[in-house]
Amino acid sequence: RGGEAARAAARPTMSGRKGRSSSAAQSPPPRPASRTAPKRRVSTLTVASDSAEFASPTPYDEKSLQRSPRHVVFSNVERNSCFLSVLLQGVLRVRPLVGFLLTSGASYSLRKQSLVRRFEAFAPKLSAKGPDGLGRLGRGGRTTRADQKAPRSSLLWETVLVTSAMWSVGDKERASKERAAERNGVLLDKADCQNLKITPSTFFYTLMRTCPNFGVGKQEDVAEATTFFLDTLHREILADMLSDSGATDITLEQAGADHTTETPVSKLFRGVQRTVVTCKCCGKVSTRDEPHWIMSIPIPGNGMTDESASVDECMRSHFAQESLQGDNQYQCEACGRKRDASKATSMSVVPEVAILQVKRFLDNNDKVQTHVELSLELDLDAYAAKSGSAAASSSDMHIDAGDGKRGAHKLTAVVVHKGSSAVQGHYAVYSLVQDDGDSKEKAPTGPCRPRWCLYDDSRPVAEFTDDDFVLSQQAYMAYYSRDGVPSMVLPPRPPPPPG
């Protein structure tokens, strides 16, 4: 990937193929991500759960959430693991989840043995899902523990450690660097003291064990990895909660079958899609609800035109009513045969943080290059199932905008994929972060205005950019957070009962 991949991440250069759009080339012209050259002095930190330094997370300090780890980037663990950096930058900047993980760190330290035991019982069953029973991480017919580099651990435990390093340990690194510079009489820019590159070593190998058919050193799909990450994290938190309150220990398989009990992960990220099929002969209505962590939206016309598409057009295409007829008739249980039917899709639960995935990859792994125009704000409640006067919400806290209505969803992160197919390329992410005013790159309206930062593991530091540049990128995934989500407070995990 090297320097060319780094340069590609900052400018959208798309070569359209016959029958697929090259309109992205007509997007606003690229410009430098920042007006000044980024700082290059960077501290490095390897997070490994089997090391003495990370035997437990840093004790919680409420000041941690008051600062933004804008200068923290993640480095490649193995070749082609850029998807991991994008996953962590997207999920671990959602403040309510971060707050829960930081405040629950001490409690999970006491529960560590139980967390590891449940996960280790779960992981071999996932490995068995690999092709020909070889396991997802096997090479040459051998089933391995992520090439023997993954310690006995738990994905939840690894996530707590990485979150602690990202939001807490970085401050200690900065303070140590400032003291060392002062002792040596070296004048450092404040941004130089805060630049931190984290290598999430054991997190990576533990995550790979949860993702069917993933292999170390292979290019993997960030949307698939994010789905397995959120699902496993939810299962682990839920199993831990239910095991405390019940007489028997809950396995992760049992936790995955529970679609009613909420966790901080499901409250934030899980939506539910409702499909209603109505038989045109007998009128029987069949309703099915399907939970999801990521919503995959199609490009209208499958990208076979020279026109760009807006995210609203993609959403309308996804939720458009279908007519099931001809070879696509519906098998009606009441009629006992196939019948013409209508199919309507909506959201029975609207997630607080909606992760959209643009369907760019075809069955043959070719990539649709059509430019999808994102909007800074998206009305997801317009696609909600109407059962009464209000749309359902994934949070029982029902955040509102002050007028009795829940806030709109605002764009907070954009994932881009540079490459021509699903099996090769490079991922990077643009994330909306709080400008702490610690560098010379001041926002025009003051230091407290949220600004876009490019996070790319082929670059040493994060770099500022702006709305227009981010919206000109060829989006593969987009995070839309409901306005007010950053102020949500999720209660921490209480300590285990005595005895």
C-alpha positions in Angstrom: 0.0 0.0 0.0 2.8 2.4 0.9 2.9 6.1 0.0 0.6 5.6 -3.0 -2.2 4.3 -0.7 -1.6 7.2 1.6 -1.9 9.7 -1.2 -5.0 8.0 -2.5 -6.8 8.2 0.7 -6.8 12.0 0.5 -8.2 12.4 -3.0 -11.0 10.5 -4.7 -9.6 9.2 -8.0 -12.2 6.8 -9.5 -11.8 5.1 -12.8 -15.3 4.2 -14.1 -15.8 1.1 -16.1 -18.2 0.6 -18.9 -21.8 0.5 -17.5 -20.7 1.9 -14.2 -20.6 5.5 -13.1 -17.4 7.6 -13.2 -19.4 10.6 -12.0 -17.3 10.7 -8.8 -14.6 12.2 -10.9 -16.9 15.3 -11.2 -17.1 15.7 -7.4 -15.6 18.9 -5.8 -11.9 19.0 -6.6 -9.7 17.5 -3.8 -7.7 19.9 -1.7 -5.1 19.3 1.1 -6.5 17.9 4.3 -5.0 20.7 6.3 -3.3 24.1 5.7 -0.2 23.2 7.5 2.0 20.1 7.4 1.1 17.6 10.1 3.4 17.0 13.0 5.5 13.8 12.6 6.7 13.2 16.2 4.6 10.3 17.4 4.7 8.2 20.6 3.9 4.5 20.1 2.1 2.1 22.4 1.4 -1.6 22.0 -1.7 -2.9 23.8 -1.3 -6.5 24.7 -3.4 -8.2 27.3 -0.7 -10.8 28.0 1.7 -8.1 29.1 2.2 -6.8 32.7 1.5 -3.2 31.6 -2.0 -4.1 30.5 -3.0 -6.6 33.2 -5.9 -4.2 34.0 -7.3 -1.0 32.5 -6.4 2.4 33.8 -8.5 3.5 36.8 -11.4 5.6 35.6 -10.9 9.4 35.7 -14.0 11.4 34.8 -11.8 13.9 33.1 -11.0 11.3 30.4 -14.4 11.8 28.7 -14.0 15.6 28.8 -11.1 15.4 26.4 -11.1 14.2 22.8 -8.4 11.7 21.8 -8.1 13.4 18.4 -4.4 12.7 18.1 -4.7 8.9 18.7 -4.3 6.7 15.6 -4.1 2.9 15.3 -1.4 1.1 13.4 -1.4 -2.0 11.3 -1.0 -5.2 13.4 -0.6 -7.4 10.4 -0.4 -6.8 6.6 -3.8 -5.8 5.2 -5.4 -5.1 8.7 -6.4 -1.5 7.8 -10.0 -2.5 8.4 -9.2 -2.8 12.1 -8.1 0.8 12.5 -11.3 2.0 10.8 -13.5 -0.2 13.0 -11.9 1.1 16.2 -12.0 4.7 15.1 -15.7 4.4 14.2 -17.0 2.6 17.2 -14.7 3.7 20.0 -15.5 7.4 19.4 -19.1 6.9 20.3 -19.0 8.6 23.7 -21.8 6.7 25.6 -20.2 3.4 24.8 -16.8 4.7 25.7 -18.2 6.0 29.0 -19.7 2.7 29.8 -16.5 0.8 29.1 -14.3 3.2 31.0 -16.5 3.3 34.1 -17.0 -0.5 34.0 -13.3 -1.3 33.7 -12.8 -2.0 37.4 -15.9 -4.2 37.5 -14.8 -6.3 34.5 -11.3 -6.6 36.1 -13.0 -8.6 38.9 -14.9 -10.6 36.4 -12.1 -11.3 34.0 -11.9 -15.0 34.6 -15.6 -15.5 33.8 -15.3 -13.3 30.7 -12.4 -15.3 29.4 -14.0 -18.7 30.2 -17.2 -17.8 28.3 -15.4 -16.5 25.3 -13.0 -19.4 25.1 -16.0 -21.8 25.2 -17.6 -19.8 22.3 -14.6 -19.3 20.0 -14.0 -23.0 19.0 -17.6 -23.3 17.8 -17.0 -20.3 15.6 -13.9 -21.8 14.2 -15.9 -24.9 13.2 -17.9 -22.7 10.8 -14.9 -22.3 8.5 -14.8 -23.9 5.1 -14.2 -27.7 5.2 -13.9 -27.5 9.0 -10.4 -26.0 8.7 -11.2 -23.0 10.9 -11.2 -19.4 9.9 -7.6 -18.8 10.8 -6.1 -22.0 9.4 -3.4 -22.1 6.8 -2.6 -25.3 4.9 -5.3 -27.3 6.7 -4.3 -26.5 10.2 -6.7 -24.8 12.7 -4.8 -22.3 14.8 -5.3 -19.7 17.5 -4.8 -16.8 15.2 -1.5 -18.2 14.1 -0.6 -18.9 17.8 -0.5 -15.2 18.6 -3.9 -14.8 20.5 -3.7 -15.4 24.2 -6.6 -16.8 26.2 -8.8 -13.7 26.4 -12.2 -12.2 25.7 -13.2 -9.7 23.1 -14.9 -7.6 25.7 -11.8 -7.6 27.9 -9.6 -6.6 24.9 -12.0 -3.8 24.1 -11.9 -2.4 27.6 -8.1 -2.3 27.5 -8.0 -0.7 24.0 -10.6 1.9 25.1 -8.6 2.7 28.2 -5.4 3.1 26.2 -7.2 5.4 23.7 -8.9 7.6 26.2 -6.8 7.5 29.3 -3.3 6.1 28.7 -2.7 8.6 26.0 -2.9 11.5 28.5 -0.2 9.8 30.6 2.0 9.4 27.5 1.5 13.1 26.7 2.4 14.2 30.2 5.5 12.0 30.3 6.7 13.3 27.0 6.2 16.9 28.1 8.2 16.3 31.3 11.0 14.6 29.3 11.1 17.5 26.9 11.2 20.0 29.7 14.1 18.1 31.4 16.1 18.1 28.1 15.3 21.7 27.2 13.5 20.7 24.1 10.6 22.9 22.8 7.7 20.8 21.6 4.5 21.8 20.0 1.6 20.7 22.2 0.3 18.5 19.3 3.6 16.7 19.2 3.2 15.7 22.8 -0.3 14.3 22.1 0.4 12.3 18.9 0.0 8.6 19.9 0.0 5.6 17.6 -1.6 2.5 19.3 -1.0 -1.1 18.1 -4.0 -3.1 19.3 -2.1 -6.4 19.1 -4.0 -9.0 21.1 -7.4 -7.3 20.3 -6.7 -8.0 16.6 -6.0 -11.7 17.1 -9.0 -12.1 19.4 -11.3 -10.3 17.0 -10.2 -12.5 14.2 -11.3 -15.6 16.1 -14.9 -14.2 16.2 -15.2 -13.6 12.4 -16.0 -16.7 10.3 -13.7 -17.2 7.3 -11.4 -14.3 8.3 -7.7 -14.9 7.9 -4.6 -13.1 9.3 -2.9 -11.2 6.5 -6.0 -11.2 4.2 -7.9 -8.1 3.2 -11.2 -8.3 5.1 -14.5 -6.4 4.8 -14.7 -3.7 7.5 -18.6 -3.9 7.5 -18.5 -7.7 8.2 -15.8 -7.2 10.9 -17.9 -4.4 12.6 -21.0 -6.6 12.6 -19.2 -9.5 14.3 -17.5 -7.1 16.8 -20.7 -5.4 17.9 -22.6 -8.7 18.1 -19.9 -10.4 20.1 -19.5 -7.4 22.4 -23.3 -7.4 23.0 -23.3 -11.1 23.7 -20.5 -10.9 26.3 -22.0 -7.9 28.1 -25.4 -9.6 28.2 -24.1 -13.0 29.3 -22.2 -11.3 32.1 -25.4 -9.3 33.2 -27.7 -12.4 33.1 -25.2 -14.7 34.8 -25.1 -12.3 37.8 -28.8 -12.3 38.2 -29.5 -16.0 37.6 -28.6 -19.3 39.2 -26.8 -20.7 36.1 -24.1 -19.3 33.9 -25.3 -18.0 30.6 -23.3 -18.9 27.5 -22.6 -16.6 24.6 -24.8 -18.8 22.4 -27.7 -18.4 24.8 -27.1 -14.6 25.0 -27.2 -14.4 21.2 -30.7 -16.0 21.2 -32.0 -13.2 23.5 -33.4 -10.4 21.4 -35.3 -8.6 24.1 -32.8 -7.8 26.9 -30.8 -4.7 26.1 -27.2 -3.8 26.6 -25.3 -0.5 26.1 -24.2 -1.9 22.7 -27.8 -2.8 21.5 -29.2 0.4 22.9 -26.9 2.4 20.7 -26.3 0.3 17.6 -29.0 -2.3 17.1 -31.9 -1.6 14.8 -34.8 -3.8 13.8 -36.1 -4.1 10.2 -39.7 -5.1 9.8 -40.9 -6.8 6.6 -44.7 -7.1 6.0 -45.9 -9.3 3.2 -49.6 -9.2 2.2 -51.1 -11.9 0.0 -53.1 -10.4 -2.8 -55.4 -13.4 -2.9 -56.5 -14.1 0.7 -55.2 -10.9 2.3 -53.1 -12.8 4.9 -50.4 -10.5 6.4 -47.1 -12.0 7.5 -44.7 -9.8 9.6 -41.1 -10.5 10.3 -38.7 -8.5 12.5 -35.0 -8.8 11.9 -32.4 -7.2 14.2 -29.3 -5.7 12.5 -26.1 -3.9 13.5 -25.5 -2.4 10.0 -28.0 -1.5 7.4 -27.0 -2.3 3.8 -28.5 0.1 1.3 -28.5 -0.4 -2.5 -27.3 2.1 -5.1 -30.4 2.7 -7.3 -30.1 0.8 -10.6 -27.2 -1.2 -9.1 -24.8 1.6 -10.2 -25.4 0.9 -13.9 -25.9 4.5 -14.9 -23.6 7.6 -15.2 -25.6 9.4 -12.5 -24.5 9.9 -8.9 -27.0 9.0 -6.2 -27.9 10.6 -2.9 -28.1 8.7 0.4 -31.8 9.6 0.5 -32.3 7.9 -2.9 -30.5 4.8 -1.6 -32.7 4.8 1.5 -35.9 5.1 -0.5 -34.7 2.4 -2.8 -34.1 0.1 0.2 -37.5 0.8 1.7 -39.5 0.9 -1.6 -42.6 -1.4 -1.7 -42.1 -4.5 -3.8 -44.5 -6.5 -5.8 -43.9 -10.3 -5.6 -45.1 -11.9 -8.7 -44.0 -14.2 -11.6 -40.9 -16.2 -10.6 -40.8 -14.2 -7.4 -44.2 -15.2 -6.0 -44.8 -15.5 -2.3 -45.5 -18.9 -0.7 -48.7 -18.1 1.2 -49.3 -20.5 4.2 -53.0 -19.7 4.2 -53.5 -20.5 0.5 -51.1 -23.4 0.5 -49.5 -22.2 -2.7 -47.5 -19.4 -4.3 -49.5 -16.2 -4.8 -48.9 -12.6 -5.9 -48.1 -10.4 -2.9 -46.9 -7.0 -1.9 -43.8 -6.5 0.4 -43.3 -3.5 2.5 -40.1 -2.8 4.6 -39.6 -0.4 7.4 -37.8 0.0 10.7 -39.6 -1.1 13.8 -36.6 0.0 15.9 -34.5 3.0 14.8 -30.9 2.8 16.2 -29.4 5.8 18.0 -26.2 5.3 16.0 -27.1 4.0 12.6 -24.3 2.5 10.5 -25.1 2.4 6.8 -23.2 0.3 4.4 -23.4 1.1 0.7 -23.7 -2.0 -1.4 -20.6 -1.4 -3.6 -19.4 -5.0 -4.2 -21.0 -7.3 -6.7 -21.1 -11.1 -6.4 -17.9 -11.4 -8.4 -16.2 -8.9 -6.0 -16.1 -6.1 -8.6 -16.8 -2.7 -7.1 -19.5 -0.3 -8.2 -17.9 3.2 -8.5 -21.0 5.3 -8.4 -20.6 8.4 -6.2 -23.1 8.4 -3.3 -23.8 11.9 -2.1 -24.1 11.8 1.7 -25.9 14.5 3.7 -24.8 15.9 7.0 -28.2 15.2 8.4 -30.6 12.2 7.8 -34.2 11.7 8.8 -34.2 8.0 9.6 -37.5 8.3 11.5 -39.2 8.8 8.1 -38.6 5.1 7.4 -39.9 3.9 10.8 -42.9 1.5 11.2 -45.9 3.6 12.2 -47.5 1.9 15.2 -49.0 4.9 16.9 -47.8 8.5 16.9 -44.1 7.9 17.3 -41.4 5.8 15.8 -39.7 3.2 17.9 -36.2 3.9 19.2 -33.4 1.6 20.2 -32.9 3.5 23.4 -35.4 3.6 26.2 -34.1 7.0 27.0 -35.8 8.6 24.0 -33.5 11.5 23.4 -35.5 14.6 22.1 -34.5 17.8 20.5 -36.3 20.0 23.1 -39.6 20.1 21.2 -40.8 16.7 22.2 -39.4 15.1 19.1 -36.3 12.9 19.0 -33.3 14.5 17.4 -32.3 13.9 13.8 -29.3 11.7 12.9 -26.2 13.6 12.0 -23.2 12.3 10.0 -20.3 11.6 12.4 -18.0 9.2 10.4 -17.4 8.2 6.8 -15.5 5.1 5.8 -13.9 5.0 2.4 -12.4 2.1 0.5 -9.8 2.8 -2.1 -9.5 -0.1 -4.6 -11.3 -1.8 -7.5 -12.6 -5.0 -5.7 -13.6 -6.4 -2.4 -10.4 -8.5 -2.1 -7.9 -5.7 -2.4 -7.6 -2.0 -1.5 -7.2 0.2 1.5 -9.6 1.6 4.2 -9.5 4.9 5.9 -12.1 6.8 7.9 -13.1 10.5 8.4 -14.4 11.1 11.9 -16.0 14.2 13.3 -14.1 15.1 16.5 -14.0 17.9 19.0 -11.2 20.4 18.1 -9.4 21.0 21.4 -7.6 24.0 20.1 -4.2 22.6 20.9 -2.6 23.1 17.5 -2.1 25.9 15.0 -4.9 24.6 12.9 -7.7 26.6 14.5 -11.2 26.2 13.4 -12.6 29.5 11.8 -15.3 29.9 14.4 -13.2 28.9 17.5 -11.5 25.9 19.0 -14.6 24.1 20.2 -16.3 23.5 16.9 -16.3 19.8 15.8 -14.1 19.2 12.8 -13.4 16.3 10.5 -10.2 14.3 10.9 -8.7 11.8 8.5 -7.6 8.6 10.3 -5.5 6.4 8.0 -3.0 3.8 9.3 -0.6 4.5 6.5 -0.2 8.1 7.8 1.6 8.9 11.1 -0.9 11.3 12.5 -4.6 12.4 12.1 -5.2 15.4 9.8 -7.9 18.0 9.7 -10.2 18.5 6.7 -13.6 20.0 6.1 -17.2 19.1 5.2 -17.0 19.6 1.5 -13.9 17.4 1.2 -15.4 14.6 3.2 -18.7 14.7 1.3 -16.8 14.4 -2.0 -15.3 11.0 -1.0 -16.6 7.7 -2.2 -18.3 6.5 0.9 -18.5 2.8 1.7 -20.0 3.2 5.2 -21.4 6.1 7.1 -22.2 6.6 10.8 -25.2 8.7 11.6 -25.7 9.5 15.3 -28.9 10.9 16.7 -28.4 14.4 17.8 -28.0 14.2 21.6 -26.3 10.8 21.7 -23.0 12.2 22.9 -24.7 13.3 26.1 -26.3 9.9 26.9 -25.2 8.4 30.2 -25.2 4.6 30.4 -24.9 3.3 33.9 -21.6 1.4 34.5 -21.5 -2.3 35.2 -21.8 -2.8 39.0 -19.3 -4.9 40.9 -20.1 -8.6 41.2 -22.1 -9.7 44.2 -20.1 -10.8 47.3 -19.1 -14.4 47.5 
